[in-house]
Each structure stands twice: as structure tokens, then as C-alpha cells.
Amino acid sequence: MTNKPITIIKPQNNLFALNLIGLWKYRDLIRMFVRRDFTTFYKQTILGPLWFIIQPLFTSAMYMIIFGRLANISTDETPQMLFYMAGVINWNFFSECFTKTSNTFAANKDLFGKIYFPRLAVPIADAITNMIRYAIQLMLFLVFYLFFFINGAPLSPNWMIAFTPIILLYLALLSLGFGMWISALTAKYWDLKFALPFVVQLWMYATPIVYPLSLIPEKYKMLMILNPVAPAIEFFKMTWLGAGTLNLLHTGLSALLALLIIFTGIIIFNRTEKTFVDTI
């Protein structure tokens, strides 16, 4: 009789631990979750993944009509389509990652209660899925960007375009941090699940997507420190469009706030992971 290796699963005692080794061992499961997200979400649709393109395209066009033409809000002398699309694709990535992570425990309670695997595998798979969608939408943005650039639009791209992946990673980590906070609270207080769409909608209008940060009076710009998404979107617009307001002090403080949210999110997620099956 051969001796088979035995794996002993113990509760996580280190609240700061990310269990990266365990996540690497379950990389095939993460890949399966990513594939599942694609197949199940678009299984009953006619256009399928084309919705990745249709959504930001129609949203940007609607913003052009409502905020650009009717409300006549400035876009810092950049083409309206590019201005709104730059905000939309980055905000969509953040909000989708945030919403999916926030529903991690509630949406997967049956699965979590039956088998063990690193719980962070689910939000990480959601982030990877949204990164793929972001890449497709960025390609759409580049098509319009080249069109306006060739036709002489006042665009001033610079070498900091190379930091676009850093912006993406920052938004991913930030959404995971906020999402882990909400997912842990949602496991106990289901009211947050119903309030979340409303909060996300308000958060979007508190972020410079349909308006430039330059329109905000100087005395209120400090409030943007409380919104760590704003510097990332402004930085994207500044690097690609050559238009944007970026204050190093505000950006640094927002980054520190983001780090605080990420680390505290990890702590509360790991703490809730131990007992959420008994409370959800």
C-alpha cells in the first residue's frame, strides 16, 4: 500500500497574507474562472464579445450629446469622443472589478461552502477578465485616436504613455481593495448589496469623466484626494491627450490612501474568509 501525500488545510492566521503560493498552485482554476466569465456572460447574446466595443462606443456618444452638445461642458479643447472614451474605458474597468469583487462572498457562497481553494482566486479572475476587456476597448480608443491625430486634432501624446499598464494595475489593485472591504461587509449586511449600484453611480459623477478636473474650483480640488480614482483617469488623459490637471501633492496623497485601502481590504477579507459561511 503506497503512502499518498496528505495536504492539511489550516485557518489563515496572518491577516496580511495573500497566499500567493496557493494562488499559483490554483492558476488552472483561475484560468477556468476567466473562461467561465466569458462563456456564461455572453452565452445567450447574439453579438457576444462585440458588446465590449458597443458599450464604450455608445456611452461615449451619449455623453457627447448630453454633456458635450446640450450642456456644453468643456473637454479642454480635445476631441469630445476621445475625451469621453478615455474616461469611460478606465472607469468601466474600475467599476466592473469593484462590483465583482464586492459580490465575491455573496455570489459564490454555495461554491465556497463546498470546496476549498484560495478565495482571492475569484476576484483575481474577475480582474483578469476585465483586463482582457480593457485591452479590447483600448484598441477601439486607439482607432479613434489615430483618426483624430491624422486629421490634425490638437493632441499632444508624450512618452508617459508607457505608464498605461501602471494605471491599469493601480486601478485593479484599488478596485480589489475597495471590493474586499465591501464583500466582507456584504457577507453580514445585505443592504450594501442593494446600495452598491447607487454608490457606484454617484462615484462616477464624482470622478472627472464627463468633465475636466480644470473646471473644479481650486478650493474644492483637495476633495479629490478622497477619490483615488480621479488621479489615474487624469493621468491617462494627460499622457494620451495632452490635457489634464495633475497635482503631485494630490496624486501622492491619493496613492497613500489607495495603499491604505488595499492593505486594510486584505486584512478584513482574510478575517471574514474564516467565518463568512456561518454568517451569510
Rosetta blueprint (number, residue, H / E / L):
1 M L
2 T L
3 N L
4 K L
5 P L
6 I L
7 T L
8 I L
9 I L
10 K L
11 P L
12 Q L
13 N L
14 N L
15 L L
16 F L
17 A L
18 L L
19 N L
20 L H
21 I H
22 G H
23 L H
24 W H
25 K H
26 Y L
27 R H
28 D H
29 L H
30 I H
31 R H
32 M H
33 F H
34 V H
35 R H
36 R H
37 D H
38 F H
39 T H
40 T H
41 F H
42 Y L
43 K L
44 Q L
45 T L
46 I L
47 L L
48 G H
49 P H
50 L H
51 W H
52 F H
53 I H
54 I H
55 Q H
56 P H
57 L H
58 F H
59 T H
60 S H
61 A H
62 M H
63 Y H
64 M H
65 I H
66 I H
67 F H
68 G H
69 R H
70 L H
71 A L
72 N L
73 I L
74 S L
75 T L
76 D L
77 E L
78 T L
79 P L
80 Q H
81 M H
82 L H
83 F H
84 Y H
85 M H
86 A H
87 G H
88 V H
89 I H
90 N H
91 W H
92 N H
93 F H
94 F H
95 S H
96 E H
97 C H
98 F H
99 T H
100 K H
101 T H
102 S H
103 N L
104 T H
105 F H
106 A H
107 A H
108 N L
109 K H
110 D H
111 L H
112 F H
113 G L
114 K L
115 I L
116 Y L
117 F L
118 P L
119 R L
120 L L
121 A H
122 V H
123 P H
124 I H
125 A H
126 D H
127 A H
128 I H
129 T H
130 N H
131 M H
132 I H
133 R H
134 Y H
135 A H
136 I H
137 Q H
138 L H
139 M H
140 L H
141 F H
142 L H
143 V H
144 F H
145 Y H
146 L H
147 F H
148 F H
149 F H
150 I H
151 N L
152 G L
153 A L
154 P L
155 L L
156 S L
157 P L
158 N L
159 W H
160 M H
161 I H
162 A H
163 F H
164 T H
165 P H
166 I H
167 I H
168 L H
169 L H
170 Y H
171 L H
172 A H
173 L H
174 L H
175 S H
176 L H
177 G H
178 F H
179 G H
180 M H
181 W H
182 I H
183 S H
184 A H
185 L H
186 T H
187 A L
188 K L
189 Y L
190 W L
191 D H
192 L H
193 K H
194 F H
195 A H
196 L H
197 P H
198 F H
199 V H
200 V H
201 Q H
202 L H
203 W H
204 M H
205 Y H
206 A L
207 T L
208 P L
209 I L
210 V L
211 Y L
212 P L
213 L H
214 S H
215 L H
216 I L
217 P L
218 E H
219 K H
220 Y H
221 K H
222 M H
223 L H
224 M H
225 I H
226 L H
227 N L
228 P L
229 V H
230 A H
231 P H
232 A H
233 I H
234 E H
235 F H
236 F H
237 K H
238 M H
239 T H
240 W H
241 L H
242 G L
243 A L
244 G L
245 T L
246 L L
247 N L
248 L H
249 L H
250 H H
251 T H
252 G H
253 L H
254 S H
255 A H
256 L H
257 L H
258 A H
259 L H
260 L H
261 I H
262 I H
263 F H
264 T H
265 G H
266 I H
267 I H
268 I H
269 F H
270 N H
271 R H
272 T H
273 E H
274 K H
275 T H
276 F H
277 V H
278 D H
279 T H
280 I L
